[in-house]
Structure formats: structure tokens, C-alpha cells
Amino acid sequence: MRLSDFDKVPESELTDATTTGSASSEIPADSVTANGEGTEIQTHRENSDLQPGFFTVLKNRNFVTLWSGQIFSQLADKVYVVLMIAIIESQFQSENQSISGWVSAILIANTIPAVLFGSLAGVFVDRWHKKEVLVITNLLRGGLVLVVPFLLWLTKGQIFINLPLGFEILLAVTFMVSTLGQFFSPAEQSAISMIVDKPNLLAANSLYTTTAMGSLIVGFAIGEPILALADSLGASVGLGVNIGKELLVGTSYVIAGIFLIVMRTGETKQIPTGDEPHVLADLKDGIRYLGEHKQIKGALIQLVIIQSVIASMTVVAVRMAELLPEIKASQFGFLLAAGGVGMGLGAVALSYLDRKLSRTQLSLYGSLGVAFSLIGLSFSQSLWLSLLCLVGMGVFSASVMIPMQTTIQGETPEEMRGKVFGLQNNAINIALSLPLALTGIAETALGVPTVLLSLAAISAIGGIFTQKYNSAD
């Protein structure tokens, strides 16, 4: 039995739908049309004309199912890095030895798949059933994490190529978990477009961004105590020490997969079974499509610019914390959390503003708002003023990211979504990686204020420049 069979409506529902017709006062969750060749299922999209904001999308049970899966998957993603650090500390780091080298290797293993497979994953996602990709990638990631304690026990004390074999297993597991994530991301974006009507896409993306920011803050802020608590609970019920945390993260992935099994995407596309174009031909097809559709290309450019600015701020925040008298360098997380809170607030506000301002206006005002927030931050010597500017930057960043993501989802046809979202995923991963390498060098040579003013100029110029692409909004 295929997972896609869950998208099919039982015969009883088919009978009800065809006999009651329009006389029913309630619209069924899935509308059904029958023909001589079989039954075609189309996911019902909720009426979007009555209630603005989150309320409408939360009435869509398929979206709520997808969103619930996202919550568990996002939390597992964020806590996973904390889990790896906890394992390294307890099993591989020697006394008086820096943990930086170990952690850097894990982060590299986590990043490489995003650069190598981001675009190619989208090509394959276009050929596969989206829900199956979402379910299988979560279940596999959960299984990989759950098997880690057994693998570490099996290889304890063994050395391979001058490194503990257990640590090399962690690198391999991290690489595979990250690779599966490259398939999950474009499938998730495609699924949103399938189960949410165009008028509600911005509200749906706002809710997703709010959840992502919340999981980022929760995952990095309280990930360590949550994992410690999981270990304590695991030991108290007889599971042994240092097992509960892997069980927590792995189970979160599995729960996400189980939630997504009952989601109905209403996919009607037949998966090709004969000769298919080469994956590189499909990849070129996606690049060509982006080149020919200015609105989507402009949205992608703005997403890359704003993600680059945000990535640069993660580096600058460490130096800012060192310079501000009220906090220490190790407390830079407070500054990053302020930006995350701002993005969450911006996402909530956008779900109600989409009917008052066009996506073009939102992205322009957001880019200029980010620029003004960074200018204010460059002159700030106070913790509270810095936090205020960072909250403002987060609000305006959401005003760019969410409308532009909505544009890409709404304007990309179903058969191109995997390719386009894969290319987007790849471009953004590169945009997140390069600033991490360049910003530290620039800050050392030019200083924090100059770097902040440069980022402000990039945001403003990018927002103004891409308006010519968004004029069709």
C-alpha cells in the first residue's frame, strides 16, 4: 500500500459527495470528481473571502496537519546540532581540549549536502509524490538518530584514520540527516501550494515563519536543558544514561512523519514510469524557467539578499555583544533572539496586512526598514537600543521573506515547483554560507559600524533594484 493511497476518499465519502451535491451546507474536506477512468481527488481549499489572517488557514485541516508535522520536524532540526555537541562533550572531547574542532566538523558535515544536493533534490521531488517524500524523509531521519546510541556502543574505543570511529559515525549520520532534509524542504514548499489557496498563501507562510523562528529560539535557547531532562527521564525508567536525548530527537522526527501520513495533498499528477529526462536537463529547465519569469527571479534575488544580511548578523552579533557594556560576548544569543522575536512579530502582522498592501509594497518597505534598523544599530552603544533595532530588523525582514516566498509559491506551476524550490534552497544555503566566511574578515578590517552600514546599503539597493521584477504583482 502506497502512502499516496491515504489521499483517496473512501467509497462512503464518494457516495455522500455525489448524492448531496450543492445541497449540503458543509463543503467536504476533499472535493471529488469521477470519470470513466477512475476517481480524481482534488484537495478542497477553504473559502478565503471571509476571515483574514491565521484564522482561515487554521480551519484548513490539511494545512494544520502539515503545520503540526513542521513543528516537530523543525524542533528536531534545531535540537539536533545541540544533541551532537552534547554527545561530543560526553564521549569524545578530552579534558582541557577545545571543542571547536569537533563542532566545526559536525557543522561542515551538516552544510555540505545543502550545497551539493539542494538543486538536484528539487528535480527528484518533482518526479515523486510529495507526501511520500515528506513522510519518508522524517521517518528515516528519526531512525538514523534513534540508532546512534547503539552504533556508539558498538564502536566504543575503536579508532579509524586517527579519529574515534564513533565520531566518524556521527559525521556520517549528520551528513545523511542533512541530505534527507534537502529533499524535505522543496517537498514541504510544494505541499503548501497544493493545500492552500493563493489568497491564503501569505498567511500560511506567515504561520510557518513564526513557527520556524519559535523553534529556532526554543531549540538553541533551551535545547541543552531539554536534552539533559530527557536523559534523566530515560535513566529513571531504566533506559540507561545518555539515551534519552537521542530518543527525544529521533521520536520528534518520527512523530512528524506520522502526522504527515494522514495529510491529503490531493495530488493528481501521474508519476512517470518510462524514460525520463536526465536530471541535469531538468535542472537546466528550472534555471531557464527562472530566467524567463522575472517576478519569480526578483523574489528569489530578494530572498538571497535578505538571508545574506541575516547570516552576516550572526557573525556581527558576537562582536557587538563584546563591545556592549551590559553583556558578555558569550551572551550574543540575546541579540540573535531579539531578531527572531521581531521576525515572529512581523509574521503575525503580515497575516493581516496582505489584503491592505501588495507584496511589492511589503518587500520594498521591508528592505528599506531593514536598512534603517541597521543604520540605527551602527550608532547604538546601548543594549536596549540595540535590542530595539534588532527587533525592528526582524519585523522588516519578515516583510521581505514571507511575501517573496509567497510569490514564488503562487506563481510557480506544480510541475516546476520542485526544481524552483530546489534551486531556491541551494541559492539560500550558499547565501547563508558565504557571509559567515566574509563578514568576520570585513569586521576585523573595517569595524562593526562600517559593516552594518554596508549591510544597510545592500538591503536598500537590493529592495529598490528588484522592484522592476515585482511590477507584475
C-alpha positions, 0 to 999 in steps of 0.5 A: 500500500502506497502512502499516496493511497491515504489521499483517496476518499473512501467509497462512503465519502464518494457516495455522500459527495455525489448524492448531496451535491450543492445541497449540503451546507458543509463543503467536504474536506476533499472535493471529488470528481469521477470519470470513466477512468477512475476517481480524481481527488482534488484537495478542497481549499477553504473559502478565503473571502471571509476571515483574514489572517491565521484564522482561515488557514487554521480551519484548513485541516490539511494545512494544520496537519502539515503545520503540526508535522513542521513543528516537530520536524523543525524542533528536531532540526534545531535540537539536533546540532545541540544533541551532537555537541552534547554527545561530543562533550560526553564521549569524545572531547578530552579534558582541557581540549577545545571543542571547536574542532569537533563542532566545526566538523559536525557543522561542515558535515551538516552544510555540505549536502545543502550545497551539493544536493539542494538543486538536484533534490528539487528535480527528484521531488518533482518526479515523486509524490510529495507526501511520500517524500515528506513522510519518508524523509522524517521517518528515516531521519528519526531512525538514523538518530534513534540508532546512534546510541547503539552504533556508539556502543558498538564502536566504543574505543575503536579508532579509524584514520586517527579519529574515534570511529564513533565520531566518524559515525556521527559525521556520517549520520549528520551528513545523511540527516542533512541530505534527507532534509534537502529533499524535505524542504522543496517537498514541504514548499510544494505541499503548501501550494497544493493545500492552500489557496493563493489568497491564503498563501501569505498567511500560511507562510506567515504561520510557518515563519513564526513557527520556524523562528519559535523553534529556532529560539526554543531549540538553541535557547533551551535545547541543552536543558531539554536534552539533559531532562530527557536523559534523566527521564530515560535513566529513571525508567531504566533506559540507561544514561545518555539515551534519552536525548537521542530518543527525544530527537529521533521520536520528534522526527518520527512523530512528524512523519506520522502526522504527515501520513494522514495529510491529503495533498490531493495530488493528481499528477501521474508519476512517470514510469518510462524514460525520463529526462536526465536530471541535469536537463531538468535542472537546466529547465528550472534555471531557464524557467527562472530566467524567463519569469522575472517576478519569480527571479526578483523574489528569489534575488530578494530572498538571497539578499535578505538571508545574506544580511541575516547570516552576516548578523550572526557573525556581527552579533558576537562582536557587538555583544563584546563591545556592549557594556551590559553583556558578555560576548558569550551572551550574543544569543540575546541579540540573535533572539531579539531578531527572531522575536521581531521576525515572529512579530512581523509574521503575525502582522503580515497575516493581516496586512496582505489584503491592505498592501501588495507584496511589492509594497511589503518587500520594498518597505521591508528592505528599506526598514531593514536598512534603517534598523541597521543604520540605527544599530551602527550608532547604538552603544546601548543594549536596549537600543540595540535590542530595539533595532534588532527587533525592528530588523526582524519585523522588516525582514519578515516583510521581505521573506514571507511575501517573496516566498509567497510569490514564488509559491503562487506563481510557480506551476506544480510541475516546476515547483520542485526544481524552483524550490530546489534551486531556491534552497541551494541559492539560500544555503550558499547565501547563508554560507558565504557571509559567515566566511566574509563578514568576520574578515570585513569586521576585523578590517573595517569595524562593526559600524562600517559593516552594518552600514554596508549591510544597510546599503545592500538591503536598500539597493537590493529592495529598490533594484528588484522592484522592476521584477515585482511590477507584475504583482 
